[in-house]
Amino acid sequence: MQVHILSENNSILNRFLSQLRDVSIQGDSMRFRKNIHRIGEIMAYEISKSLPYEPHTVTTPLGTKETTRLQHGIVVTCVLRAGLALHEGFTSFFDDAENGFISAYRHHPNNDDYFDIVMEYKAAPSLKNKTVIIADPMLATGLSLQAACLKLLENETPAAVHIAVAIAAPEGVEFLQKNLPDNFHLWIADVDSHLNEKKYIVPGLGDAGDLAYGVKL
């Protein structure tokens, strides 16, 4: 798996990431969603520079112009529900993309720190010969993203797969590198220090889904 860490180069991205983490700001759920959306737009632009293009001719009122267009169709998918705002950031740039949705969450059967990953929902078009982007704000252990990828891509032959996350733990990055194909791309806005004993990202930002859409039961 090829890993791309965007925060290694200074840009306005770091301002949006800082606001996501700041406890004095993140209580504003509309602003939190907007910043996730902005990060999705920045990541979409960065990913677009790595995609294959083909020649294309545009007819203007006064003639024609030779340019390029994406070689493969785009399918933007997200892991519900936390990935929705990030997904919208991608579709604001890839505005003719198809869309897919999949659920993956931690289930604590014994009400303790042990959890397994539960998959309950999948809705996606055909991925054959398309560029698939899978958006999820947080990469902690990597278990839910791996499960989402396997479920989404079963019996499919996409042209390429790009995973996009806002904040990642090193443990999750290492897990995906070991358990997903080498030709996948992992795009990360920022990498944090570690996972704590509850498998939460430190320093992280809290629960992205709750901060964006409210606390769930």
Buried (B, 14 or more C-beta within 10 A) or exposed (E): BEBBBBBEEEEEBBEBBEBBBEEEEBEEBEBBBBBBBBBBBBBBEBBBEEBEEEEEEEEEEEEEEEEEEBEBBBBBBBBBBBBBBBBBBBBEBBEEBBBBBBBBBBEEEEEEEEBEBEBEEBEBEEBEEBBBBBBBBBBBBBBBBBBBBEBBBEEBEBBBBBBBBBBBBBBBBEBBBEBBEEEBBBBBBBBBEEBEEEBBBEEBBBBBBBBBBEEEE
